[in-house]
């Protein structure tokens, strides 16, 4: 097994002495290179907290997170942002594009912050714009394009540096079903064609069915795991729905 | 319930818009302090011109009320826009528009009253400081006593209310026109970046730069009022178009993907700045205009202040000096008046002579910087018909050349404690005002005076000691000749100079002036005979000069220019920089999001702090630098003229430098306060 990312006994507590909330409670799992992993769970199950811990935006209370041989829980503030810049890409529900930049510039910014050369920036930008099919609207501002296009741009920005891990937090949350499908297909292509490692948090079974493996989270703990294997997407979706119905909730959210 | 709500909202506004509150407090404090000068009774006993200060401060107050009203109006509209969602919710809950509008107005009045009270307290202290400074400037002693003058309070309250009334009247209609959805969406609307015809608008940037460059080259050479007005209109246009140009130019640069865009955080910085300038271009223009006016006001204020400190003392070297157009005057009456107070003073009565020609006047009119080429023929020789016409019509110079005998000259020099001078039979001394010394020496006085003695007299020395040459010992100059030359001269007018053993009594000047009234009641200034020379801007020519009485009087007169201009300058800078700061701070939420994104893209905290500093520095410096560029030429030109015309020994650039320093120290305070709270708002707990 090629253990690319290792999460060991990670805990995250919120609150004070009198009232402690365990958002993430002793979670351990691994992600292999080139895997497309989904994390599912109801609201408040701790899935976003887990993602934030992986994303180095939040710090663990206990436990370790290894990216290959680097333990990010041991890194200092400045090293963390450097690590983030070099290794991670983000896609969020609310796009997080800068309103003052055009789509192309939003992608460029990620590259200029890395200190890349002009030629290199132009080449990479062109490549990713074409790959994600937003070449035609490169000079538009975020407010001028649809949600799906915005999200694809966010995706392009996240991927343009070829990060070790692409983190996606409810990426389809604000999209209509057609745009959501297009985006998920994009994720699939990034995963298979470019070999991107993706970790996606979602509470939507349809989105999750695009993943290769799904971790189910409840009250901060992993309580189930599904692997797609050779199954068709439809079969996999059915399995996911079965798991969800077992937990007794979230079924309405599935459609 | 409503009053509770408005009180709570007011508290929140006071916290969110602390800078605004701070400025309103400062404005009230300044208003109170400066208004108190109008109702200042202690000075009235000293000075005749006490009304002048009241008039000047009154005029300044008009400008200040207008500009503060603009600030309030701007802020009221601005806060309304920022809180439109909240007001939309009030309406949605079923409040009437009228109630909401009243709620909002009440909040503003509460905030205003709060600032007024704070300002009043500060103002009472500031007033004492101001009076102490003012008295020190006038050379009087001041006893601190904290008190609240009811008239000052009333006037300050009225001015302040006037500001609010003007501002709120203009805002009243705003609510009536708004719909719920309009209010709810008002915030979303102004986030869109409108880009149209950028390549065309880009041209304004180089055009403005070229205009400012031309302005620097040509401003000194403008000849008539029409051209000046045209240029000033151009400047106003440039102030506004510059910002349109800058943002368009930046946008085009980014679009074209120039080299700079690919370096580090530049892309973010350029876009950020361009979009800020684009949304605020009109406000930026107005702020630049305010900064320009403030810089000019304080510079002029510094000029006059400098004059007071450096030149004024030398203007009246003798304790008392009396002029009489009657050459037979023995000054017996004046002696009696002075003798009432002073027993053992030294005095000297003498004549100023003339030869009935104007060779020296002609030389002066063709060689001094103040006259340029006005009295020269195209080939550089004196234009005699023009010179004679000028001398006959204007009271700048005496109609004929003015001479003094060496014995009189040395007697006066002894009184002033200068060393005595000697002359050969064919020599003369050219005694000029201190400010003309360098100029005359440089011009080289080759003039030979014939017909006075047996041989033509040549200039032995040019002397520039302070010598009361504003009409008494000649105007601008005196030719000091050996006593033997008396044969060629006849008395022009009579003079008496007195050095008192003690201080002059406060009423001496008035009493001496009273004598003149009795003697010849037609005028204090005998027609065309008391001439003050080429001094300009500040001239004080009078038949009787009593130094102890005059210096505070002239200082007071000058203070009535210095103080109001300073007042205007301070208020304008504060108002303008407040708008900048409030704009910046209220956008914190938007910026917070942007910096969060940058953080997620891997920009470290230190890097982000530096970026915030860079971004704010550009934002604050842009209007300031444009204002400095525009006001710079005018101020430098004015101060050059001021130096030439009044003879202050200061380098002309110094006044400008002083006001820039003052300007930036106020600016820096606001900048630091804004930077600290902005950084806290934006970075908060983001890692």
Interface residues (C-beta under 8 A of the other chain):
Chain A: X55 X56 X57 X58 X59 X77 X78 X80 X81 X82 X83 X84 X85 X86 X88 X90 X96 X97 X98 X99 X100 X101 X105 X108 X109 X110 X112 X113 X115 X116 X117 X118 X121 X122 X139 X141 X143 X157
Chain B: X191 X192 X193 X254 X255 X257 X259 X261 X262 X263 X264 X265 X266 X267 X268 X271 X272 X274 X275 X593 X594 X596 X597 X598 X599 X600 X601 X602 X603 X604 X605 X606 X607 X687
